[in-house]
Amino acid sequence: MRLFLCSLAVFIAFLQSAAAEIRIASFDNDAALKKWHIRKNTTAAISKWPDNFPGTCVRLTMDRYQEGNERWPAIVLQTPELPADWSGGRELQFDIYAETAGTLSLSLHSGDQRNQPSVTLPRGRSRVSVPLPEGALNYGKMSELHFFIGDPEKDFVWYIGDVILIRPDAAERYTELLPRWKKLQQAQSIPEEAFAEADRMRAEIEEKIRAGNHSAAALKMVETWGAAISDLEFQLQERAIAALARPDGLIALWTSSMEKVHRDRQRFLNPPSVAGRIAAAANEAEAIQLILRSPRGLPAVSATFTGSARSADGAEIPAEKLHVMPVGYVFCDQPLYAVPRTGYWPDPLLNYTDRVDLEKDLWQAFWVEANIPAGQAPGKYTAAVAVRSGSTELFRLPLEITVHNFELPSGTPYSNVFSISASYEDDPRAAKDPERYRQAIRRELMRHRLNPAPLYDWRTPGVEDAREQLANGLKNFNVRYGIYGDERNLNDYIAQVGNAYRVYREAGIADHAYCYVFDEAPPNQIPEIAAKLAAVRAKIPDVKFLTTAYDYSFGVDSPLHEIDMWCPLTPQYEKHPEAIRRAREHGKEVWWYVCCNPLAPYANLFIEFPSLGMRLLTGAQAWKYRPDGLLYYAATFWGERGSRHEYLFERPPMTGAPLTNWNGRTFDKFNGDGLLLYPGENGPVPTLRLKQLRDGLEDYFYWQLLSQALADSGFMAETWKERARRELEIRPELVHSLTDFAGDPQILLSQRSRLATLLNEYQAARPKQ
């Protein structure tokens, strides 16, 4: 075992950290302020602090939004006045005095990439710390800093002090890296020569720190050492994987469904395994990935189940409930957010082919899924997956499937809507049979517990579609979009929606209907919106309205009393918890949504974002924050649209395997935004991201079922009840906040296992009906 060149314990005791503070913007005088660009409807002036705090600041006034005003009043600092190198920075800090409580946003730009954190401020003085999440931007090439508000509902006055970049010093960063280095020291499989260069860097860093050198150059040396550690960790993982190769050199292993398996330089979140295991409840789908790599090319490689899965006592999961699909790849250019790589990313699940060419030394993943039927007997089942090249079977791999002693309900645990088109008649990819294509899209989403309701269509859904969605446990449906235009448009809307509600009442489903209105409408439109909604309600008393309009009192302190269901972006759940509570006291639902915002460190559905975050969004995060519903504006955004919303081009059906003919770009410079199904020649092609959303909804059911069990647990031991209460609380290592959550899938899988154990014990002890 390798040893440190000096005693680790003695050196750690010696370490003293002193974070570096770098002033990236100051408000000392008028000359400093002239470096900033000041937008329309924004006033900025150098000022003393209103509470007599020492020093100077900038006094910002941002005007209430009205028609013709700037929607995004701001001050903007750009390079070269803005220092470009923020590398190693942990956070921005500044003092602020708010004359009125409210939310102030920042926009941090690195070229085309941007991140937009915001802070909710009480009236008075605050010290603000804005984290700089690792990987969110290229911090070595920063280009712009904005302070702004979107669509201010009133005049805001802020006093802002100097902006400071907080960097850890070399000693602090070195201390953070030491545990990883110590773990590498204990590894026996890394060649001495590969280890020696990193060890030389470590010794040089120690000398500098001992000498009191805490300079930026010393910090960069530590970061270089950190990169060397990452490379050694990759080598260690590669050697461990190579040791599991078959005699012919081919590697066939199992990895989590939450891994995104790249073709090359793949860094697995958890070590792949020789043994494949899935655990799920009855009426639940769960998956694992089979990963292959060969030292030589193999043509037409396929992986298929050999038949049904069987238990020792003869129970069977039918073969038609077991599926394998090759994972495909789409090309992703650099988006507006930072990504670890560009090029081909795994995303589509190629349901139009069962085989791909396995290229030399490149990974290929296969999505292996078990859809456990309702009523399936609990127990351990064994299935086999055969891997072939052409017609030649290369080998078979066993897969163990554990079915729990409880069953998930059908449908969704809470309302959701994933918008699709009401008709695909004008879509060339559906030209053979547009209605069949539309129904295939609807049913693919419903199979994944997602509600395929058109949000932006002027046509009302038929009773058959609505009944089918409700029969699949999807809770509600959208009637139509609106209301825009003059009084004539309003009267037409009332007539159409009134007729639709009359039909739904006769069918007994009107209680599940709502109308989506005023998409992301700014506060200045509130009076007009309120008048139109009141006019509709006067004619259709049982109508319900869902909106994403910007009113963060959620109708309690505004004229929008007619709104029944509010839907803010996910960050608002942490910014306005009291307003959400008050809205619910007034009988309102408060959903949440994501779209092209928010960016990291929030969870979202972009192709490059972690799969675990997507699963947590519909599962653990939803259980922690309890939104009443989830809205996503599009599932089949198949064109490409620029920042001004013009369509750049329409794309052909997806073809190719494993590299497809598709680019991941959808809206502006976002990859996968509004795109959860690709268009295949014969129907929709699902995605890894679609699967994560379904799996998160099914995770939510675990907490929901345990909550119900605890409420009916008079026959259970107190120790079981205490364990159940603990598991119903989302642990901080899984979700601490909407911006601080687990990156390791094993943390979620461990909690699922504990939840399943409690539910299995409850079912075993439950008195027979």
Beta strands, then each sheet from edge to edge (+ up, - down):
strand 1: 20-25
strand 2: 37-38
strand 3: 42-48
strand 4: 56-62
strand 5: 74-78
strand 6: 91-98
strand 7: 102-110
strand 8: 113-115
strand 9: 118-121
strand 10: 124-131
strand 11: 144-148
strand 12: 156-160
strand 13: 163-167
strand 14: 251-256
strand 15: 276-282
strand 16: 285-293
strand 17: 298-305
strand 18: 309-311
strand 19: 316-317
strand 20: 322-332
strand 21: 343-349
strand 22: 355-358
strand 23: 364-371
strand 24: 379-389
strand 25: 392-407
strand 26: 415-418
strand 27: 477-482
strand 28: 513-517
strand 29: 545-547
strand 30: 565-566
strand 31: 589-590
strand 32: 592-593
strand 33: 629-632
strand 34: 639-641
strand 35: 647-650
strand 36: 659-663
strand 37: 678-680
strand 38: 683-685
strand 39: 735-737
strand 40: 740-741
sheet 1: 1+ 13- 6+ 10-
sheet 2: 1+ 13- 6+ 12- 4+ 3-
sheet 3: 2+ 5- 11+ 7- 8+
sheet 4: 2+ 5- 11+ 7- 9+
sheet 5: 14+ 16- 23+ 20- 21+
sheet 6: 14+ 16- 23+ 20- 36-
sheet 7: 15+ 25+ 24- 17+ 22-
sheet 8: 15+ 25+ 24- 18+ 19-
sheet 9: 26+ 33+ 32+
sheet 10: 27+ 28+ 29+ 30+ 31+
sheet 11: 34+ 35-
sheet 12: 37+ 38-
sheet 13: 39+ 40-
end
